[in-house]
Amino acid sequence: MKQSLNIGIVVTIQLIATFTAQLLVIRMVGVGHETDAYIAAQSLPAVLFAIISTALQSVWLPKLAILNKNFTEWRNQQSIAQSQALLLGGVMYLFVWLTRGFWAKLLFPGFLSHQLELTTLLVGPLLVAAGFNTQTSLLIIALRARSLFVVGELISMLGTVVSLLLMIMFIPHYGIESAAWIATLRAVLVFLMLYGIAGWPRVKLKVGIAQRDTWKQMCPILFGATIYKTSPLIDRFWISQAPIGSMTIFGLAQTAMSAISTIMEKVISMPLTPTMARYVAENDYAGLKKIYLGGLKHVSIGVLLVFSALIVVYPIFADLMRLVIISSPETAMSIWLMLVLLLGYLYGAISGSILVAVFYALGDMKTPMHIGVIGFLLGVALKSLGFIFFGLYGLVAGTSVYYLVNALFMYFILEKKIVIKLP
């Protein structure tokens, strides 16, 4: 309990700083063409990071968790993990950068020419940042495997606070481009600090290439994640065709809810993951079921608390938004309504992360992938129809329904799988 509280405090400070940085950019630059381009430029690097880090973490966390008491082997396995991250991430991030002029026009058909130009300019440093963040994500799970949950989050928090200070100093003088370069600097500094704490594991590219079993395990996860993790790009495609500033407003609401989601995931879901792998290793499926059901119960309580907080702040929400981003009352209430509509996404995302972790602990990489692909197709239909008939709010509601259905399917399939294994 104390560990979860410490993680929650550190992660909360980090995410408050991250959200504040986003608010600062919007306040200093203003809601409009530039901030829409900035949010758009973040989209594909964030999706690629999610795809690559999901595949790597899903394979390497159980391996590293089992080696938590063998420092030498733990460090050796990190070398292989870092090598595979560099190979996989390097190829994908470089390809996206080289083709940026092509995909930007396809993803953001509603953007004007100068917005597309700014988007392709900003995406370069953001891809570099995503590359370093990919390597960092493996260092963090390596530390988690040794029950060092707070260290990684603390370093990340410090990096975010420093980047926030740099934004205050540089954005007024150098504009929105400096925000992208500051994100890169933060990613490099956090990586170097955690790399040292993790024992400076050497990168062994040949060994990483030759490790066929991990590549084989990653393939179905990569395939599935490449499909269902691209869901945010569908959002950006439609929103680029909405009025100017819509991308910024939606991005702000999504960032806020994603921050809450991250806090809940790291407080509720993350500490359960290594324990799940150990329960499976001991064939204790009753204990495994008890722990993931307890996690789902805590997620329900957390979402209810968030909903209650939104109801409480409703009367003063417009004043708060005017204070932080100088917005109109209409814009503020649009953000509030989007936050309420995204509560389904919040529940589905956190409960889904717990259920996926159980599948991976059981060595089943394919079922979450299959569910994710089907859910993605459903999500595309729901969000597209939602936007066409109800505009931005319809798209947001479609996102929540998609995440809830995804989590529900995973829960029922997992229950059947666990029942078979119980004595």
Salt bridges, closest charged atoms under 4 A:
GLU153 OE2 - ARG144 NH2 3.85
GLU153 OE1 - LYS266 NZ 2.95
ASP213 OD2 - LYS63 NZ 3.54
ASP235 OD1 - LYS383 NZ 2.99
ASP319 OD1 - ARG322 NH2 2.65
ASP364 OD2 - LYS417 NZ 3.16
GLU415 OE1 - LYS289 NZ 3.45
